[in-house]
Amino acid sequence: MDKAFVAQRVATKLFSTEKAIDAAMVEAAELLAGAVEARGQLHVSAVTGDAAQAKLVEAISALGEARSAIVGMHHEMAELKLRLGIRTKLIGVEDKPEEDPKPKGLLREVG
């Protein structure tokens, strides 16, 4: 089986996993916001639901750690792709922004 085909299959799963983690983070953040708003609308003490909200914050933190780990995997897989001699660009569900050809920072072009 062609190495590029196999790598593309793995890359597609990686990209969808990244997107799923991002979606879960958004859902969890919206849940937290909704819980805080509901407490205010019901005019109940901040103590009410505090333990439940703390658990949700823990879950959001875990999702953040999962996202960092999957991004780390992404970088590792990009290096592995090159070590395997796969030079083709593996395409995900969305395009990445183009890199600026001119460097930014303290360097400047000398004419």
KEVOLUM-76705 format. One record per residue (C-alpha): x, y, z; residue number from 1; chain. Coordinates in Angstrom, 1 decimal. Layout:
<sites>
x X; y Y; z Z; k NUM; c A
...
</sites>
This chain:
<sites>
x 0.0; y 0.0; z 0.0; k 1; c A
x 1.3; y 3.5; z -0.9; k 2; c A
x 2.9; y 5.3; z 2.1; k 3; c A
x 1.2; y 8.6; z 1.2; k 4; c A
x -2.2; y 7.0; z 1.2; k 5; c A
x -1.7; y 5.4; z 4.6; k 6; c A
x -0.4; y 8.6; z 6.0; k 7; c A
x -3.3; y 10.6; z 4.6; k 8; c A
x -5.8; y 8.2; z 6.3; k 9; c A
x -4.0; y 8.8; z 9.6; k 10; c A
x -3.9; y 12.5; z 9.0; k 11; c A
x -7.6; y 12.7; z 8.3; k 12; c A
x -8.3; y 11.0; z 11.6; k 13; c A
x -5.9; y 13.3; z 13.4; k 14; c A
x -7.6; y 16.4; z 11.9; k 15; c A
x -11.0; y 15.1; z 12.8; k 16; c A
x -9.8; y 14.4; z 16.4; k 17; c A
x -8.5; y 18.0; z 16.7; k 18; c A
x -11.8; y 19.3; z 15.4; k 19; c A
x -13.8; y 17.1; z 17.9; k 20; c A
x -11.7; y 18.3; z 20.8; k 21; c A
x -12.2; y 21.9; z 19.8; k 22; c A
x -16.0; y 21.3; z 19.5; k 23; c A
x -16.1; y 19.7; z 22.9; k 24; c A
x -14.3; y 22.7; z 24.4; k 25; c A
x -16.8; y 25.0; z 22.9; k 26; c A
x -19.8; y 23.0; z 24.2; k 27; c A
x -18.3; y 22.8; z 27.7; k 28; c A
x -17.6; y 26.5; z 27.8; k 29; c A
x -21.2; y 27.2; z 26.6; k 30; c A
x -22.5; y 24.9; z 29.3; k 31; c A
x -20.5; y 26.7; z 32.0; k 32; c A
x -21.8; y 30.1; z 30.7; k 33; c A
x -25.3; y 28.7; z 30.7; k 34; c A
x -25.0; y 27.4; z 34.2; k 35; c A
x -23.7; y 30.8; z 35.5; k 36; c A
x -26.4; y 32.7; z 33.7; k 37; c A
x -29.1; y 30.3; z 35.0; k 38; c A
x -27.9; y 30.8; z 38.6; k 39; c A
x -28.2; y 34.6; z 38.1; k 40; c A
x -31.6; y 34.3; z 36.5; k 41; c A
x -32.9; y 32.2; z 39.4; k 42; c A
x -31.4; y 34.6; z 41.9; k 43; c A
x -29.6; y 31.9; z 43.9; k 44; c A
x -26.4; y 32.1; z 45.9; k 45; c A
x -23.0; y 31.5; z 44.3; k 46; c A
x -22.7; y 28.6; z 46.6; k 47; c A
x -25.6; y 26.9; z 44.7; k 48; c A
x -24.1; y 24.6; z 42.1; k 49; c A
x -20.5; y 25.5; z 43.0; k 50; c A
x -19.4; y 21.9; z 43.3; k 51; c A
x -21.0; y 21.0; z 39.9; k 52; c A
x -19.4; y 24.0; z 38.2; k 53; c A
x -16.0; y 23.1; z 39.7; k 54; c A
x -16.3; y 19.7; z 38.1; k 55; c A
x -17.1; y 21.3; z 34.8; k 56; c A
x -14.1; y 23.5; z 35.1; k 57; c A
x -12.0; y 20.4; z 35.7; k 58; c A
x -13.4; y 18.8; z 32.6; k 59; c A
x -12.6; y 22.0; z 30.6; k 60; c A
x -9.1; y 21.9; z 31.9; k 61; c A
x -8.8; y 18.2; z 30.9; k 62; c A
x -10.0; y 19.1; z 27.4; k 63; c A
x -7.3; y 21.8; z 27.2; k 64; c A
x -4.7; y 19.2; z 28.2; k 65; c A
x -6.1; y 16.8; z 25.5; k 66; c A
x -5.9; y 19.6; z 22.9; k 67; c A
x -2.3; y 20.3; z 23.8; k 68; c A
x -1.5; y 16.6; z 23.6; k 69; c A
x -3.1; y 16.1; z 20.2; k 70; c A
x -1.4; y 19.2; z 18.8; k 71; c A
x 1.9; y 17.7; z 20.1; k 72; c A
x 1.0; y 14.5; z 18.3; k 73; c A
x 0.4; y 16.6; z 15.1; k 74; c A
x 3.9; y 18.0; z 15.3; k 75; c A
x 5.4; y 14.6; z 15.9; k 76; c A
x 3.5; y 13.1; z 13.0; k 77; c A
x 4.7; y 15.9; z 10.7; k 78; c A
x 8.3; y 15.0; z 11.6; k 79; c A
x 7.6; y 11.3; z 11.2; k 80; c A
x 6.1; y 11.9; z 7.8; k 81; c A
x 9.4; y 13.5; z 6.6; k 82; c A
x 11.5; y 10.7; z 8.1; k 83; c A
x 9.4; y 8.2; z 6.2; k 84; c A
x 10.1; y 10.1; z 3.0; k 85; c A
x 6.6; y 11.3; z 2.4; k 86; c A
x 6.9; y 14.7; z 0.8; k 87; c A
x 3.3; y 15.2; z -0.3; k 88; c A
x 1.1; y 17.7; z 1.7; k 89; c A
x -1.5; y 15.8; z 3.8; k 90; c A
x -4.8; y 17.7; z 3.5; k 91; c A
x -7.1; y 18.2; z 6.4; k 92; c A
x -10.7; y 19.4; z 6.7; k 93; c A
x -9.7; y 23.0; z 6.5; k 94; c A
x -6.9; y 25.0; z 4.9; k 95; c A
x -4.2; y 26.4; z 7.1; k 96; c A
x -3.4; y 30.1; z 6.6; k 97; c A
x -0.6; y 30.8; z 4.2; k 98; c A
x 2.8; y 31.7; z 5.8; k 99; c A
x 4.0; y 35.3; z 5.3; k 100; c A
x 7.0; y 35.1; z 2.9; k 101; c A
x 8.6; y 38.1; z 4.6; k 102; c A
x 10.1; y 37.5; z 8.0; k 103; c A
x 8.8; y 39.6; z 10.9; k 104; c A
x 10.7; y 40.8; z 13.8; k 105; c A
x 14.0; y 42.6; z 14.1; k 106; c A
x 15.4; y 41.6; z 10.7; k 107; c A
x 14.8; y 43.9; z 7.7; k 108; c A
x 15.4; y 43.6; z 4.0; k 109; c A
x 18.5; y 45.4; z 2.8; k 110; c A
x 18.4; y 46.7; z -0.7; k 111; c A
</sites>
